[in-house]
């Protein structure tokens, strides 16, 4: 399989027929073997019925239906599990991403030897309530993660097969797939200016300022998990030791001062006494937090599972879809 195209779907029944027809035309013109994996993320409109009807007329279309809405990250994660293409491309279902970008994205992965190529919507057809927070968020993310991308949240991305099989996307971390890939050891990350089209059907499912705030919180989370997820004691332990030792040294100083001046020196009247006590308590708590987090990280399964109501076009569950020989074909 040359290409797997993973498309999260949430209430996009109007755009799906035109989008799939456009993708089919592009891959046929370039003589690619292709599968289109549509992941219905608990849509409340007729999206799944449309996917079923499209599957009847187009065997390259496959579908996964969640029992409820889990979010874009969950949809991408399940799509990645099911993908079998040499190059995996993701795009949004609202037709603001152009399928005409597919051949060049594939070429950059295979010929330019990128592990991942992220789209950059340099010219956007969105209101300022979305574009302004997005620019701020992307600037901060690029500086903090040291990945020189202009648009972390662009839905149009291309991946080498082994990348999508080596990462796990959960929560709202789809914004930070480049960061997750980098932490997994895939450092050849490229960028391509892509066409951003005005929305033709429906309305946007995401807000502006609230989305940007959540993005910054997720950034802090992914940076911590990426660096200390498997060794939390290395983060909490030093902080706890420093706090405890600071309080301990302060306590020694207060006791020495008390013994040198027994008559007029009262420990509990000194603010320093409470600072020392608080430092020792906080230090102990930080150290215990690191210890408990270390136990949890060592024993957690490290996987996310989602309730899937139906599948189309898959002969068996995605987790068993590939034999070891097929998996090693691209590793």
ZAMARFI-796311 format. One record per residue (C-alpha): y, z, x; residue number from 1. Coordinates in nm, 4 decimals, always signed. Each point is the difference from the previous one (the first is absolute). Layout:
BEGIN
@py=Y&pz=Z&px=X&resi=NUM $
...
END
This chain:
BEGIN
@py=+0.0000&pz=+0.0000&px=+0.0000&resi=1 $
@py=+0.3362&pz=-0.1064&px=+0.1468&resi=2 $
@py=+0.2356&pz=+0.2110&px=-0.2116&resi=3 $
@py=-0.0160&pz=+0.2966&px=-0.2369&resi=4 $
@py=+0.3119&pz=+0.0463&px=-0.2120&resi=5 $
@py=+0.0361&pz=+0.3511&px=-0.1423&resi=6 $
@py=+0.2435&pz=+0.0363&px=-0.2909&resi=7 $
@py=+0.0698&pz=+0.3363&px=-0.1701&resi=8 $
@py=+0.0723&pz=-0.0552&px=-0.3685&resi=9 $
@py=+0.1851&pz=+0.2314&px=-0.2366&resi=10 $
@py=+0.1179&pz=-0.1497&px=-0.3296&resi=11 $
@py=+0.0496&pz=-0.3537&px=+0.1315&resi=12 $
@py=-0.1955&pz=-0.2037&px=-0.2592&resi=13 $
@py=+0.2726&pz=-0.2652&px=-0.0290&resi=14 $
@py=+0.0144&pz=-0.0895&px=+0.3682&resi=15 $
@py=-0.3704&pz=+0.0007&px=+0.0905&resi=16 $
@py=-0.0994&pz=-0.3509&px=-0.1209&resi=17 $
@py=+0.2892&pz=-0.1683&px=+0.1794&resi=18 $
@py=-0.0473&pz=+0.2081&px=+0.3156&resi=19 $
@py=-0.3744&pz=-0.0709&px=+0.0253&resi=20 $
@py=+0.0565&pz=-0.3701&px=-0.0653&resi=21 $
@py=+0.2594&pz=-0.0108&px=+0.2782&resi=22 $
@py=-0.2303&pz=+0.1781&px=+0.2452&resi=23 $
@py=-0.2860&pz=-0.2344&px=-0.0873&resi=24 $
@py=+0.2174&pz=-0.3042&px=+0.0651&resi=25 $
@py=+0.1114&pz=+0.1314&px=+0.3403&resi=26 $
@py=-0.3505&pz=+0.0894&px=+0.1239&resi=27 $
@py=-0.1453&pz=-0.3309&px=-0.1239&resi=28 $
@py=+0.2736&pz=-0.1982&px=+0.1743&resi=29 $
@py=-0.0838&pz=+0.1782&px=+0.3253&resi=30 $
@py=-0.3774&pz=-0.0113&px=-0.0606&resi=31 $
@py=-0.0430&pz=+0.3755&px=+0.0301&resi=32 $
@py=-0.2955&pz=+0.1871&px=-0.1440&resi=33 $
@py=+0.1595&pz=+0.2817&px=-0.1963&resi=34 $
@py=-0.0561&pz=+0.2915&px=-0.2330&resi=35 $
@py=+0.2728&pz=+0.1477&px=-0.2190&resi=36 $
@py=-0.0608&pz=+0.3704&px=-0.0683&resi=37 $
@py=+0.2085&pz=+0.1208&px=-0.2948&resi=38 $
@py=+0.0027&pz=+0.3802&px=-0.0261&resi=39 $
@py=+0.1105&pz=+0.1152&px=-0.3456&resi=40 $
@py=+0.1617&pz=+0.3383&px=+0.0588&resi=41 $
@py=-0.0430&pz=+0.1359&px=-0.3522&resi=42 $
@py=+0.2183&pz=-0.2583&px=-0.1751&resi=43 $
@py=+0.0899&pz=+0.0670&px=-0.3637&resi=44 $
@py=+0.0676&pz=-0.3646&px=-0.0882&resi=45 $
@py=-0.2436&pz=-0.2946&px=-0.0047&resi=46 $
@py=-0.0302&pz=-0.0332&px=+0.3797&resi=47 $
@py=-0.3762&pz=+0.0615&px=+0.0099&resi=48 $
@py=-0.0666&pz=-0.2461&px=-0.2829&resi=49 $
@py=+0.2003&pz=-0.2601&px=+0.1920&resi=50 $
@py=-0.2006&pz=+0.0742&px=+0.3167&resi=51 $
@py=-0.3250&pz=-0.0435&px=-0.1935&resi=52 $
@py=+0.1108&pz=-0.3356&px=-0.1390&resi=53 $
@py=+0.1195&pz=-0.1186&px=+0.3429&resi=54 $
@py=-0.3347&pz=+0.0948&px=+0.1507&resi=55 $
@py=-0.1820&pz=-0.2275&px=-0.2497&resi=56 $
@py=+0.1897&pz=-0.3066&px=+0.1198&resi=57 $
@py=+0.0422&pz=+0.0897&px=+0.3675&resi=58 $
@py=-0.2958&pz=+0.1490&px=+0.1961&resi=59 $
@py=+0.2217&pz=+0.0989&px=+0.2934&resi=60 $
@py=+0.1614&pz=+0.2671&px=-0.2193&resi=61 $
@py=-0.1521&pz=+0.3481&px=+0.0064&resi=62 $
@py=+0.1163&pz=+0.3088&px=-0.1855&resi=63 $
@py=-0.0078&pz=+0.3764&px=+0.0334&resi=64 $
@py=+0.1162&pz=+0.2161&px=-0.2897&resi=65 $
@py=+0.0999&pz=+0.3655&px=+0.0375&resi=66 $
@py=-0.0573&pz=+0.2343&px=-0.2913&resi=67 $
@py=+0.3552&pz=+0.1257&px=+0.0383&resi=68 $
@py=+0.3101&pz=-0.0568&px=+0.2087&resi=69 $
@py=-0.0501&pz=+0.1264&px=+0.3552&resi=70 $
@py=+0.2849&pz=-0.1836&px=+0.1730&resi=71 $
@py=+0.0451&pz=-0.2939&px=+0.2334&resi=72 $
@py=-0.1579&pz=+0.1731&px=+0.2992&resi=73 $
@py=-0.3249&pz=+0.0611&px=-0.1877&resi=74 $
@py=-0.0067&pz=-0.3616&px=-0.1185&resi=75 $
@py=+0.0478&pz=-0.1307&px=+0.3540&resi=76 $
@py=-0.2625&pz=+0.2371&px=+0.1367&resi=77 $
@py=-0.2658&pz=-0.1213&px=-0.2454&resi=78 $
@py=+0.1010&pz=-0.3606&px=+0.0597&resi=79 $
@py=-0.0384&pz=+0.0507&px=+0.3746&resi=80 $
@py=-0.3489&pz=+0.1424&px=-0.0520&resi=81 $
@py=-0.1018&pz=-0.3072&px=-0.1991&resi=82 $
@py=+0.1617&pz=-0.2627&px=+0.2261&resi=83 $
@py=-0.2261&pz=-0.2230&px=+0.2091&resi=84 $
@py=+0.2469&pz=-0.2538&px=+0.1397&resi=85 $
@py=+0.0749&pz=-0.0530&px=+0.3673&resi=86 $
@py=+0.3666&pz=+0.0547&px=-0.0868&resi=87 $
@py=+0.1062&pz=+0.2309&px=-0.2835&resi=88 $
@py=+0.3339&pz=-0.0646&px=-0.1704&resi=89 $
@py=+0.1702&pz=+0.2291&px=-0.2497&resi=90 $
@py=+0.2711&pz=-0.0956&px=-0.2465&resi=91 $
@py=+0.1557&pz=+0.1345&px=-0.3170&resi=92 $
@py=-0.0934&pz=-0.1333&px=-0.3426&resi=93 $
@py=+0.3571&pz=-0.0488&px=-0.1233&resi=94 $
@py=+0.0385&pz=-0.3416&px=+0.1722&resi=95 $
@py=+0.2876&pz=+0.1177&px=+0.2163&resi=96 $
@py=-0.2270&pz=-0.0728&px=+0.2992&resi=97 $
@py=-0.0633&pz=-0.3683&px=+0.0674&resi=98 $
@py=-0.3618&pz=-0.1166&px=+0.0559&resi=99 $
@py=+0.1447&pz=-0.2834&px=+0.2116&resi=100 $
@py=+0.0248&pz=+0.2584&px=+0.2813&resi=101 $
@py=-0.3801&pz=+0.0364&px=+0.0175&resi=102 $
@py=-0.0792&pz=-0.2754&px=+0.2559&resi=103 $
@py=+0.2612&pz=+0.1171&px=+0.2517&resi=104 $
@py=-0.1015&pz=+0.3644&px=-0.0363&resi=105 $
@py=-0.3601&pz=-0.0956&px=+0.0685&resi=106 $
@py=+0.1032&pz=-0.2095&px=+0.3001&resi=107 $
@py=+0.1960&pz=+0.2902&px=+0.1511&resi=108 $
@py=-0.3041&pz=+0.2279&px=-0.0251&resi=109 $
@py=-0.2464&pz=-0.2476&px=+0.1485&resi=110 $
@py=+0.2123&pz=-0.1943&px=+0.2486&resi=111 $
@py=+0.2671&pz=+0.2503&px=+0.1009&resi=112 $
@py=-0.2634&pz=+0.2735&px=+0.0229&resi=113 $
@py=+0.1786&pz=+0.2522&px=-0.2220&resi=114 $
@py=-0.1984&pz=+0.2813&px=-0.1580&resi=115 $
@py=+0.2456&pz=+0.0090&px=-0.2861&resi=116 $
@py=+0.3024&pz=-0.1997&px=-0.1151&resi=117 $
@py=+0.2524&pz=+0.1558&px=-0.2381&resi=118 $
@py=+0.2351&pz=-0.2021&px=-0.2178&resi=119 $
@py=+0.3762&pz=+0.0471&px=+0.0180&resi=120 $
@py=+0.1941&pz=-0.0738&px=-0.3167&resi=121 $
@py=+0.3183&pz=-0.0790&px=+0.1876&resi=122 $
@py=+0.1709&pz=-0.1450&px=-0.3091&resi=123 $
@py=-0.0833&pz=+0.2146&px=-0.3019&resi=124 $
@py=+0.0496&pz=-0.0668&px=-0.3695&resi=125 $
@py=+0.0260&pz=+0.3645&px=-0.1005&resi=126 $
@py=+0.2865&pz=+0.2218&px=-0.1226&resi=127 $
@py=+0.1907&pz=+0.2091&px=+0.2532&resi=128 $
@py=-0.1665&pz=+0.3122&px=-0.1430&resi=129 $
@py=-0.3181&pz=-0.1237&px=+0.1680&resi=130 $
@py=+0.1298&pz=-0.1851&px=+0.3052&resi=131 $
@py=+0.2299&pz=+0.2747&px=+0.1343&resi=132 $
@py=-0.2569&pz=+0.2851&px=-0.0014&resi=133 $
@py=-0.2553&pz=-0.2459&px=+0.1387&resi=134 $
@py=+0.2190&pz=-0.0862&px=+0.3000&resi=135 $
@py=+0.0625&pz=+0.3675&px=+0.0710&resi=136 $
@py=-0.3682&pz=+0.0844&px=-0.0320&resi=137 $
@py=-0.1146&pz=-0.2902&px=+0.2203&resi=138 $
@py=+0.2543&pz=+0.0872&px=+0.2698&resi=139 $
@py=-0.1199&pz=+0.3604&px=+0.0165&resi=140 $
@py=-0.3673&pz=-0.1008&px=-0.0108&resi=141 $
@py=+0.0389&pz=-0.2511&px=+0.2834&resi=142 $
@py=+0.1758&pz=+0.2553&px=+0.2195&resi=143 $
@py=-0.2428&pz=+0.2850&px=-0.0690&resi=144 $
@py=-0.3233&pz=-0.2010&px=+0.0263&resi=145 $
@py=+0.1235&pz=-0.2265&px=+0.2831&resi=146 $
@py=-0.1377&pz=-0.3042&px=-0.1816&resi=147 $
@py=+0.2716&pz=-0.2700&px=+0.0030&resi=148 $
@py=-0.0357&pz=-0.1188&px=-0.3605&resi=149 $
@py=+0.2852&pz=-0.0740&px=-0.2406&resi=150 $
@py=-0.2000&pz=+0.0367&px=-0.3228&resi=151 $
@py=-0.2846&pz=+0.2526&px=-0.0019&resi=152 $
@py=-0.0462&pz=-0.0208&px=-0.3758&resi=153 $
@py=-0.0381&pz=-0.3768&px=-0.0352&resi=154 $
@py=-0.3148&pz=-0.0653&px=-0.2027&resi=155 $
@py=-0.0710&pz=-0.3276&px=+0.1811&resi=156 $
@py=-0.2033&pz=+0.0866&px=+0.3109&resi=157 $
@py=-0.2893&pz=-0.1493&px=+0.1954&resi=158 $
@py=-0.2720&pz=+0.1920&px=+0.1843&resi=159 $
@py=-0.2892&pz=-0.0722&px=+0.2260&resi=160 $
@py=-0.3284&pz=+0.0896&px=-0.1717&resi=161 $
@py=-0.0773&pz=+0.2942&px=+0.2297&resi=162 $
@py=+0.3381&pz=+0.1587&px=-0.0760&resi=163 $
@py=-0.0595&pz=+0.0399&px=-0.3750&resi=164 $
@py=-0.3504&pz=+0.1329&px=+0.0683&resi=165 $
@py=+0.1322&pz=+0.2607&px=+0.2439&resi=166 $
@py=+0.2801&pz=+0.1576&px=-0.2043&resi=167 $
@py=+0.0228&pz=+0.1979&px=-0.3209&resi=168 $
@py=+0.3010&pz=-0.0238&px=-0.2304&resi=169 $
@py=+0.0595&pz=+0.2924&px=-0.2370&resi=170 $
@py=+0.2736&pz=+0.1776&px=-0.1963&resi=171 $
@py=+0.3139&pz=-0.2117&px=+0.0341&resi=172 $
@py=-0.0712&pz=-0.1055&px=+0.3572&resi=173 $
@py=-0.0011&pz=-0.3751&px=-0.0696&resi=174 $
@py=+0.3569&pz=+0.0013&px=+0.1340&resi=175 $
@py=-0.1355&pz=+0.1101&px=+0.3354&resi=176 $
@py=-0.3020&pz=-0.2214&px=+0.0539&resi=177 $
@py=+0.1566&pz=-0.1228&px=+0.3294&resi=178 $
@py=+0.0193&pz=+0.3630&px=+0.1144&resi=179 $
@py=-0.3567&pz=+0.0725&px=-0.1116&resi=180 $
@py=-0.1174&pz=-0.3121&px=+0.1832&resi=181 $
@py=+0.1874&pz=+0.1032&px=+0.3144&resi=182 $
@py=-0.1547&pz=+0.3472&px=-0.0035&resi=183 $
@py=-0.3414&pz=-0.1685&px=-0.0373&resi=184 $
@py=+0.0630&pz=-0.1878&px=+0.3243&resi=185 $
@py=+0.1227&pz=-0.3367&px=-0.1323&resi=186 $
@py=+0.3281&pz=-0.0445&px=+0.1837&resi=187 $
@py=+0.0498&pz=-0.3766&px=-0.0212&resi=188 $
@py=+0.2216&pz=+0.0073&px=-0.3074&resi=189 $
@py=+0.2182&pz=-0.3014&px=-0.0748&resi=190 $
@py=+0.2614&pz=-0.0903&px=-0.2589&resi=191 $
@py=+0.0825&pz=-0.3166&px=-0.1914&resi=192 $
@py=+0.3018&pz=-0.0810&px=-0.2138&resi=193 $
@py=-0.1376&pz=-0.0832&px=-0.3443&resi=194 $
@py=+0.1471&pz=-0.1376&px=-0.3181&resi=195 $
@py=+0.0901&pz=+0.2565&px=-0.2636&resi=196 $
@py=+0.0160&pz=-0.1524&px=-0.3454&resi=197 $
@py=+0.1866&pz=+0.1320&px=-0.3030&resi=198 $
@py=-0.2263&pz=+0.1710&px=-0.2521&resi=199 $
@py=-0.1102&pz=-0.2468&px=-0.2667&resi=200 $
@py=-0.1972&pz=+0.2257&px=-0.2341&resi=201 $
@py=+0.0311&pz=+0.3613&px=-0.1073&resi=202 $
@py=+0.1975&pz=+0.2643&px=+0.1870&resi=203 $
@py=-0.0278&pz=+0.2033&px=+0.3170&resi=204 $
@py=-0.2314&pz=+0.3022&px=-0.0081&resi=205 $
@py=+0.1851&pz=+0.1883&px=+0.2732&resi=206 $
@py=+0.3323&pz=+0.1815&px=+0.0182&resi=207 $
@py=+0.2552&pz=+0.0048&px=+0.2823&resi=208 $
@py=+0.1242&pz=+0.3382&px=+0.1194&resi=209 $
@py=-0.3074&pz=+0.1931&px=-0.1128&resi=210 $
@py=-0.2242&pz=-0.2491&px=+0.1710&resi=211 $
@py=+0.1986&pz=+0.0310&px=+0.3243&resi=212 $
@py=-0.0228&pz=+0.3812&px=-0.0047&resi=213 $
@py=-0.3753&pz=-0.0131&px=-0.0549&resi=214 $
@py=-0.0228&pz=-0.2507&px=+0.2825&resi=215 $
@py=+0.1712&pz=+0.2368&px=+0.2440&resi=216 $
@py=-0.2279&pz=+0.2869&px=-0.1037&resi=217 $
@py=-0.3012&pz=-0.2249&px=+0.0476&resi=218 $
@py=+0.1353&pz=-0.0960&px=+0.3422&resi=219 $
@py=+0.0029&pz=+0.3643&px=+0.1095&resi=220 $
@py=-0.3508&pz=+0.0414&px=-0.1387&resi=221 $
@py=-0.1484&pz=-0.3079&px=+0.1675&resi=222 $
@py=+0.1564&pz=+0.0874&px=+0.3354&resi=223 $
@py=-0.1513&pz=+0.3498&px=-0.0145&resi=224 $
@py=-0.3402&pz=-0.1185&px=-0.1240&resi=225 $
@py=-0.0119&pz=-0.2832&px=+0.2517&resi=226 $
@py=+0.0743&pz=+0.2254&px=+0.2958&resi=227 $
@py=-0.1532&pz=+0.3313&px=-0.1018&resi=228 $
@py=-0.2340&pz=-0.0825&px=-0.2900&resi=229 $
@py=-0.3119&pz=+0.0641&px=+0.2093&resi=230 $
@py=+0.1498&pz=+0.2768&px=+0.2142&resi=231 $
@py=+0.2437&pz=+0.2052&px=-0.2135&resi=232 $
@py=-0.0367&pz=+0.2992&px=+0.2308&resi=233 $
@py=+0.1886&pz=-0.1974&px=+0.2663&resi=234 $
@py=+0.3030&pz=+0.0024&px=-0.2333&resi=235 $
@py=-0.0171&pz=+0.3431&px=-0.1629&resi=236 $
@py=-0.1539&pz=+0.1846&px=+0.2958&resi=237 $
@py=+0.2843&pz=-0.0402&px=+0.2534&resi=238 $
@py=+0.2606&pz=+0.0823&px=-0.2657&resi=239 $
@py=-0.1915&pz=+0.3124&px=-0.0972&resi=240 $
@py=-0.0470&pz=+0.1121&px=+0.3601&resi=241 $
@py=+0.3699&pz=-0.0512&px=+0.0827&resi=242 $
@py=+0.1143&pz=+0.1918&px=-0.3096&resi=243 $
@py=-0.2452&pz=+0.2834&px=+0.0567&resi=244 $
@py=+0.0814&pz=+0.0370&px=+0.3707&resi=245 $
@py=+0.3731&pz=-0.0061&px=-0.0752&resi=246 $
@py=-0.0406&pz=+0.2840&px=-0.2480&resi=247 $
@py=-0.2325&pz=+0.1873&px=+0.2357&resi=248 $
@py=+0.2462&pz=-0.0168&px=+0.2912&resi=249 $
@py=+0.2813&pz=+0.1141&px=-0.2318&resi=250 $
@py=-0.2180&pz=+0.2928&px=-0.1129&resi=251 $
@py=-0.0696&pz=+0.1025&px=+0.3612&resi=252 $
@py=+0.3731&pz=-0.0104&px=+0.0725&resi=253 $
@py=+0.0739&pz=+0.2210&px=-0.3022&resi=254 $
@py=-0.2689&pz=+0.2535&px=+0.0940&resi=255 $
@py=+0.1270&pz=+0.0225&px=+0.3588&resi=256 $
@py=+0.3538&pz=+0.0493&px=-0.1319&resi=257 $
@py=-0.1271&pz=+0.2729&px=-0.2320&resi=258 $
@py=-0.1759&pz=+0.1910&px=+0.2797&resi=259 $
@py=+0.3097&pz=-0.0207&px=+0.2202&resi=260 $
@py=+0.2223&pz=+0.1389&px=-0.2722&resi=261 $
@py=-0.2157&pz=+0.2143&px=-0.2297&resi=262 $
@py=+0.2841&pz=+0.1975&px=-0.1545&resi=263 $
@py=+0.2379&pz=-0.2680&px=-0.1305&resi=264 $
@py=-0.2132&pz=-0.3136&px=-0.0215&resi=265 $
@py=-0.1540&pz=-0.0742&px=-0.3444&resi=266 $
@py=-0.2290&pz=-0.3001&px=-0.0225&resi=267 $
@py=+0.0331&pz=-0.0649&px=-0.3728&resi=268 $
@py=+0.3805&pz=-0.0147&px=+0.0201&resi=269 $
@py=-0.0123&pz=-0.2975&px=+0.2356&resi=270 $
@py=-0.0048&pz=-0.3552&px=-0.1448&resi=271 $
@py=-0.1965&pz=-0.0982&px=+0.3103&resi=272 $
@py=-0.2897&pz=+0.2113&px=-0.1284&resi=273 $
@py=-0.0331&pz=-0.2079&px=-0.3192&resi=274 $
@py=+0.0388&pz=-0.3264&px=+0.1922&resi=275 $
@py=-0.2822&pz=+0.1024&px=+0.2322&resi=276 $
@py=-0.2217&pz=+0.1086&px=-0.2896&resi=277 $
@py=+0.0622&pz=-0.3224&px=-0.1922&resi=278 $
@py=-0.0691&pz=-0.2127&px=+0.3086&resi=279 $
@py=-0.3356&pz=+0.1679&px=+0.0559&resi=280 $
@py=-0.1015&pz=-0.0371&px=-0.3667&resi=281 $
@py=+0.1079&pz=-0.3664&px=-0.0167&resi=282 $
@py=-0.1745&pz=-0.0720&px=+0.3305&resi=283 $
@py=-0.3246&pz=+0.1506&px=-0.1278&resi=284 $
@py=+0.0223&pz=-0.2003&px=-0.3225&resi=285 $
@py=+0.0640&pz=-0.3266&px=+0.1834&resi=286 $
@py=-0.2968&pz=+0.0602&px=+0.2288&resi=287 $
@py=-0.2277&pz=+0.0819&px=-0.2951&resi=288 $
@py=+0.1272&pz=-0.3089&px=-0.1844&resi=289 $
@py=-0.1001&pz=-0.2151&px=+0.2949&resi=290 $
@py=-0.3393&pz=+0.1688&px=+0.0172&resi=291 $
@py=-0.0728&pz=-0.0546&px=-0.3711&resi=292 $
@py=+0.1305&pz=-0.3597&px=+0.0142&resi=293 $
@py=-0.2278&pz=-0.0646&px=+0.2977&resi=294 $
@py=-0.3011&pz=+0.1230&px=-0.1987&resi=295 $
@py=+0.0933&pz=-0.2193&px=-0.2964&resi=296 $
@py=+0.0556&pz=-0.3105&px=+0.2111&resi=297 $
@py=-0.3356&pz=+0.0461&px=+0.1728&resi=298 $
@py=-0.1882&pz=+0.0265&px=-0.3302&resi=299 $
@py=+0.1893&pz=-0.2387&px=-0.2293&resi=300 $
@py=-0.1823&pz=-0.3242&px=-0.0923&resi=301 $
@py=+0.3122&pz=-0.2036&px=+0.0701&resi=302 $
@py=-0.0487&pz=-0.2468&px=-0.2855&resi=303 $
@py=+0.1596&pz=-0.0639&px=-0.3377&resi=304 $
@py=-0.1923&pz=-0.1085&px=-0.3076&resi=305 $
@py=+0.1387&pz=-0.1603&px=-0.3138&resi=306 $
@py=-0.1615&pz=-0.0480&px=-0.3396&resi=307 $
@py=-0.0660&pz=-0.3706&px=-0.0501&resi=308 $
@py=-0.0702&pz=-0.1159&px=-0.3540&resi=309 $
@py=-0.1078&pz=-0.3579&px=+0.0659&resi=310 $
@py=-0.0451&pz=-0.2677&px=+0.2684&resi=311 $
@py=-0.0018&pz=-0.3771&px=-0.0150&resi=312 $
@py=-0.1526&pz=-0.2323&px=+0.2565&resi=313 $
@py=-0.1707&pz=+0.2652&px=+0.2138&resi=314 $
@py=-0.3782&pz=+0.0067&px=+0.0226&resi=315 $
@py=-0.0025&pz=+0.3653&px=+0.1110&resi=316 $
@py=+0.2446&pz=+0.2860&px=+0.0681&resi=317 $
@py=+0.2599&pz=-0.0792&px=+0.2653&resi=318 $
@py=-0.1219&pz=+0.2759&px=+0.2302&resi=319 $
@py=-0.3383&pz=-0.1793&px=+0.0184&resi=320 $
@py=+0.1247&pz=-0.3574&px=-0.0170&resi=321 $
@py=-0.0365&pz=-0.0719&px=+0.3729&resi=322 $
@py=-0.3040&pz=+0.0339&px=+0.2200&resi=323 $
@py=+0.0471&pz=+0.1481&px=+0.3489&resi=324 $
@py=-0.0344&pz=-0.3483&px=+0.1475&resi=325 $
@py=+0.2721&pz=-0.1334&px=-0.2293&resi=326 $
@py=+0.2256&pz=+0.2923&px=+0.0793&resi=327 $
@py=-0.0382&pz=-0.0528&px=+0.3757&resi=328 $
@py=+0.0838&pz=-0.3670&px=-0.0375&resi=329 $
@py=+0.3726&pz=+0.0732&px=+0.0314&resi=330 $
@py=-0.0069&pz=+0.3236&px=+0.2046&resi=331 $
END
